[in-house]
């Protein structure tokens, strides 16, 4: 049986045209004393700041939708609050002291094999397993606790902030995990992420980062939604159909009697994503197992879309298939502009790099290994050698013969 990953996430696009101003003070809930140098983040954004010595801060955002603000301070539980667009002045944010203390003994106790095994399971499900995930690390994993409940694998940070370094896309992310659950059928998680760009060591590294971001963006759910909004579905490499379940099947397919293509009017209504049954998406600019990438969308109820592309109630959307498998290592902040890299490079990323990686994965390269008993030989001395062909760590099932020719140099 083939399972699909269900992923709940916000969609954000770079069409920002209004401002939100936030000012306030961060204080201790019990003593009412100000908390200086607390970290203030805006969810899924690079915007953020640090409170001054009196616990005060100000942030101006070019956005007209509801934003999630979250604040972290050493020794305190993370605080979160929804802020409506417009001007919000002199707000008071009261942080509670945390009862969790991560001393040396607690950190050492989390070095056991069972905890490490669960950490790896969490990283694979949350961060992913692709090339970008290999360059994405959790800097403070010891704040994570894992447990099983009703057949589901769950994770918590006890209101502490995960620090994630993504060296593939050039971001450090402060992540406030709200929920995480994984079972044999799906993975579901919610959380708040504050992004900070890393400093490139050279122009070459910066270009590589921008290039990787283009790869992460193209074919993503965010790319698809924006393509629908702009009426550029086919032009951007997508093909999308309204779909429903066939009798006795658990995977939705195109309508058996009529192919109903998705367009802006059938996908949006009154500024909301609303459609019946499912939307079946094919992305042709990248291949997976030699086929176009396939994803399926389902909405539980109409989802409001703001002018910047953010959805108001992301928990109402379910994503299955390839887009659902795009894990956290591939996520970008709302400020990301796909025009940061020239169109020729984006075309190269879509048409050359990813298909080449898929080809290599589907067509493993054989490697020849030859071992001799010595590095030098005298005239008439016997030469003993061993030769074999591997694919990865194993003997190749492809070639059955290897011809070795010796030459005197």
C-alpha positions in Angstrom: 0.0 0.0 0.0 1.3 3.5 -0.9 1.1 6.1 1.8 1.0 9.8 1.5 2.5 12.4 3.7 0.0 14.9 5.0 1.5 18.3 5.7 -0.1 21.4 7.1 1.7 24.6 6.3 1.2 28.3 5.5 1.5 29.6 2.0 3.2 33.0 1.5 4.0 35.0 -1.5 5.8 38.2 -2.2 3.0 40.5 -3.2 3.1 42.8 -0.2 1.5 46.2 -0.4 0.4 47.4 3.1 2.0 48.0 6.4 1.6 46.7 10.0 3.3 48.5 12.9 3.8 46.8 16.2 5.4 48.2 19.3 5.4 46.9 22.9 7.3 45.7 26.0 8.3 42.3 27.0 8.1 41.7 30.8 8.2 38.9 33.4 4.6 37.8 34.1 5.2 37.6 37.9 7.6 40.4 38.7 6.5 42.7 35.9 10.2 43.5 35.4 11.3 44.2 31.8 13.2 41.5 29.9 16.0 43.1 27.9 17.4 41.6 24.7 14.5 39.1 24.2 14.2 37.8 20.7 11.1 38.9 18.8 10.2 36.9 15.6 7.5 37.2 13.0 6.3 33.8 11.7 7.7 32.7 8.3 9.5 36.0 7.9 13.0 37.4 8.1 11.6 40.3 10.0 12.5 40.3 13.7 14.2 42.3 16.4 15.6 42.3 19.9 14.2 44.2 22.9 16.2 47.1 24.3 17.4 47.3 27.9 13.9 48.3 29.0 12.3 45.4 27.2 10.8 47.6 24.4 10.7 46.9 20.7 9.2 48.2 17.4 8.6 46.3 14.1 7.2 47.6 10.8 6.0 45.0 8.4 5.0 45.4 4.7 2.0 43.1 5.1 -1.7 43.5 5.4 -2.7 40.1 6.9 -2.8 38.7 10.4 0.7 37.9 11.6 1.9 35.5 14.3 4.5 37.1 16.6 6.6 34.9 19.0 9.1 35.9 21.6 11.8 33.8 23.2 14.0 34.5 26.2 16.4 32.2 28.1 14.7 30.6 31.0 11.2 31.5 29.9 8.5 29.7 27.9 8.0 31.0 24.3 5.2 33.5 24.0 3.0 33.8 20.8 0.3 36.1 19.8 -1.8 36.9 16.7 -1.6 40.6 15.6 -4.1 42.1 13.2 -3.0 44.4 10.4 -2.7 48.1 11.1 -1.2 49.9 14.0 -0.7 48.0 17.3 1.1 50.2 19.9 2.2 49.8 23.5 1.3 46.1 23.7 2.4 44.2 26.8 3.9 40.7 26.3 4.1 38.7 29.6 6.5 35.7 29.6 6.3 32.9 32.2 9.5 31.4 33.6 10.1 27.9 32.4 10.2 24.9 34.8 12.5 23.0 32.4 16.2 23.2 33.1 18.6 21.6 30.7 21.6 20.9 32.9 24.6 18.8 31.9 23.1 15.6 33.4 19.9 16.0 31.3 21.8 16.5 28.1 24.0 13.5 28.8 20.9 11.3 29.5 19.7 12.2 26.0 22.8 10.7 24.4 21.4 7.1 24.8 20.8 5.0 21.7 17.0 4.9 21.9 16.8 8.7 22.1 19.2 9.1 19.2 17.1 6.7 17.2 14.0 8.7 17.9 15.8 12.0 17.0 16.8 10.5 13.7 13.2 9.5 13.0 12.0 13.0 13.9 14.7 14.7 11.7 13.8 12.4 8.7 10.1 13.3 9.0 10.4 17.0 9.8 13.5 18.2 8.0 13.5 15.5 5.3 16.0 13.2 3.6 16.9 14.9 0.3 20.1 16.8 -0.6 19.0 20.0 1.2 18.1 18.1 4.3 21.7 16.7 4.5 22.9 20.3 5.0 20.2 21.2 7.5 21.0 20.6 11.2 19.2 21.1 14.6 21.7 23.0 16.7 20.1 22.3 20.1 18.4 18.8 19.8 18.6 18.2 23.5 15.4 20.3 24.1 13.4 17.7 22.2 11.4 15.0 24.0 9.8 12.1 22.1 6.9 9.7 23.1 4.3 7.4 21.7 0.6 8.0 22.1 -2.2 6.0 20.6 0.0 4.5 18.0 1.5 7.9 16.9 5.1 9.1 17.4 5.1 12.6 18.9 7.7 15.3 19.7 7.7 18.3 21.9 10.1 21.0 22.9 8.3 22.1 26.1 7.8 25.6 24.7 11.5 26.1 23.9 12.9 27.3 20.6 14.6 24.9 18.2 17.6 26.5 16.4 17.9 25.1 12.9 20.7 25.9 10.5 20.0 25.4 6.8 23.3 25.7 4.9 21.6 24.7 1.7 19.3 27.7 1.5 21.3 30.1 3.7 19.0 30.5 6.7 19.1 30.1 10.5 15.6 29.4 11.6 14.2 29.8 15.2 11.4 27.3 15.2 8.6 27.1 17.8 7.2 23.6 17.6 3.5 23.6 18.5 2.7 20.0 17.5 4.2 17.0 15.8 2.6 13.6 15.1 3.6 10.7 12.9 2.0 7.3 12.3 2.1 4.7 9.6 -0.2 6.8 7.3 0.7 10.5 7.7 2.9 13.1 9.3 1.4 16.3 10.6 3.1 19.2 12.3 2.5 22.9 13.1 4.9 25.6 14.3 6.2 29.1 14.0 9.4 29.9 12.1 11.6 33.0 12.2 14.2 33.3 9.5 17.6 35.0 9.6 19.9 35.0 6.5 23.4 33.5 7.0 26.4 35.5 5.8 28.0 34.1 2.6 31.7 33.6 2.6 32.0 34.5 -1.0 30.0 35.5 -4.1 30.3 32.0 -5.3 28.6 30.7 -2.2 25.9 33.4 -2.4 25.1 32.4 -6.0 24.9 28.7 -4.9 22.4 29.6 -2.2 20.3 31.7 -4.5 20.4 28.8 -7.0 19.3 26.3 -4.3 16.4 28.6 -3.3 15.2 28.6 -6.9 15.3 24.8 -7.0 13.3 24.6 -3.7 10.7 27.1 -5.0 10.0 25.6 -8.4 7.4 22.9 -8.3 6.5 23.7 -4.7 2.9 24.2 -3.4 3.7 27.9 -3.0 4.7 28.0 -6.7 1.5 26.3 -7.8 -0.8 28.5 -5.8 0.9 31.6 -7.2 0.7 30.2 -10.7 -3.1 29.8 -10.3 -3.4 33.3 -8.9 -1.6 34.7 -11.9 -3.2 32.4 -14.5 0.1 30.8 -15.4 -0.5 27.2 -14.6 0.6 25.5 -17.8 3.2 28.2 -18.5 5.0 27.4 -15.2 5.1 23.6 -15.9 1.9 22.5 -14.0 -1.1 20.6 -15.1 -4.0 20.5 -12.6 -7.4 18.8 -12.7 -10.4 18.7 -10.4 -10.7 15.1 -9.1 -12.8 12.8 -7.0 -12.6 9.3 -5.6 -13.6 6.4 -7.8 -15.7 3.7 -6.2 -13.6 1.3 -4.2 -10.4 3.4 -4.5 -8.5 5.5 -2.0 -6.5 7.6 -4.4 -8.4 10.4 -6.3 -8.0 10.5 -10.1 -9.3 12.8 -12.9 -13.0 12.7 -13.5 -13.6 9.4 -15.5 -16.2 11.0 -17.8 -14.9 14.6 -18.2 -11.5 16.2 -17.7 -12.1 19.4 -15.7 -8.9 21.5 -15.7 -8.2 23.8 -12.8 -8.3 27.6 -13.5 -8.4 30.7 -11.3 -12.2 30.8 -11.3 -12.6 27.1 -10.3 -9.9 27.3 -7.6 -10.7 30.7 -6.0 -14.0 32.3 -5.1 -14.4 35.6 -3.2 -10.8 35.7 -2.3 -10.8 32.1 -0.9 -9.5 28.7 -2.0 -12.6 26.6 -2.4 -13.3 23.5 -4.5 -15.1 20.2 -4.1 -13.4 16.9 -3.6 -9.7 17.1 -4.7 -7.3 18.9 -7.0 -4.8 16.5 -8.8 -1.6 18.3 -9.7 1.2 17.2 -12.1 4.5 19.1 -12.4 6.3 18.3 -15.6 9.5 20.3 -15.2 10.8 17.8 -12.7 10.6 14.0 -12.7 10.2 11.6 -9.9 11.0 7.9 -10.7 10.9 8.9 -14.4 7.4 10.4 -14.1 6.0 13.9 -13.6 5.6 14.8 -9.9 2.1 14.2 -8.7 0.4 15.9 -5.7 -3.1 16.1 -4.4 -4.8 18.9 -2.5 -7.9 18.8 -0.4 -9.6 21.6 1.6 -11.9 21.0 4.5 -13.5 24.4 4.3 -12.9 27.6 2.3 -9.5 29.1 2.9 -9.1 32.8 2.9 -6.2 34.2 0.8 -4.7 37.6 1.6 -3.2 39.8 -1.2 0.3 38.7 -0.1 -0.8 35.0 -0.7 -0.9 33.9 2.9 -3.7 31.6 3.9 -5.6 32.5 7.0 -6.4 29.0 8.2 -3.7 26.6 6.9 -5.0 23.7 9.0 -7.9 23.5 6.6 -5.7 22.3 3.7 -4.3 18.7 3.3 -1.4 18.0 1.0 -0.6 14.5 -0.3 2.0 13.2 -2.7 5.2 14.9 -3.8 4.4 18.4 -2.4 3.6 16.8 0.9 7.0 15.1 1.0 8.7 18.5 0.6 9.9 18.8 4.1 11.1 21.7 6.2 14.6 21.8 4.6 12.9 23.1 1.4 10.8 25.8 3.0 11.4 29.5 2.3 10.3 32.7 4.1 7.6 34.9 2.7 10.2 37.6 1.6 11.7 35.2 -0.9 11.4 36.6 -4.4 11.7 34.0 -7.2 13.1 36.8 -9.4 16.2 37.0 -7.2 17.9 34.7 -9.7 17.8 35.2 -13.4 15.3 33.2 -15.5 18.1 31.4 -17.4 19.4 30.0 -14.1 15.9 29.0 -13.0 15.4 27.2 -16.3 18.7 25.5 -15.8 17.6 24.4 -12.3 14.3 23.0 -13.6 15.4 21.5 -16.8 19.0 20.3 -16.1 20.0 19.9 -12.5 17.0 18.2 -11.0 16.3 15.8 -13.9 20.1 15.0 -13.9 19.9 14.1 -10.2 16.8 12.0 -10.9 18.6 10.2 -13.8 21.6 9.4 -11.6 19.3 8.1 -8.8 17.4 5.9 -11.3 20.5 4.8 -13.2 23.4 4.1 -10.8 26.9 4.6 -12.0 29.2 1.6 -11.9 32.7 2.1 -10.4 35.7 -0.1 -11.2 38.1 -1.1 -8.4 41.5 -2.8 -9.0 43.8 -3.9 -6.2 47.3 -5.2 -6.7 49.6 -6.8 -4.2 52.5 -4.3 -4.8 52.9 -0.8 -6.2 56.1 -1.8 -8.2 57.3 -5.0 -9.8 60.7 -6.4 -11.1 61.0 -7.9 -14.6 59.5 -11.5 -14.8 57.8 -11.1 -11.4 54.3 -12.3 -11.0 51.5 -9.7 -10.7 48.6 -10.6 -8.4 45.5 -8.4 -8.8 41.8 -8.3 -7.9 39.3 -6.4 -10.0 35.6 -5.9 -9.4 32.7 -3.6 -10.2 30.5 -1.9 -7.6 27.3 0.2 -7.6 27.5 2.1 -4.3 28.7 -0.4 -1.7 27.5 -3.5 -3.5 28.6 -5.7 -6.4 27.1 -4.5 -9.7 24.3 -6.6 -11.2 24.7 -4.8 -14.5 28.0 -5.8 -16.1 29.1 -9.4 -16.0 32.7 -9.1 -17.4 35.6 -6.8 -16.8 38.6 -6.6 -19.1 41.9 -5.4 -17.6 44.8 -4.4 -19.8 48.3 -3.9 -18.3 50.7 -1.5 -19.7 54.4 -0.8 -19.0 54.9 2.8 -18.0 
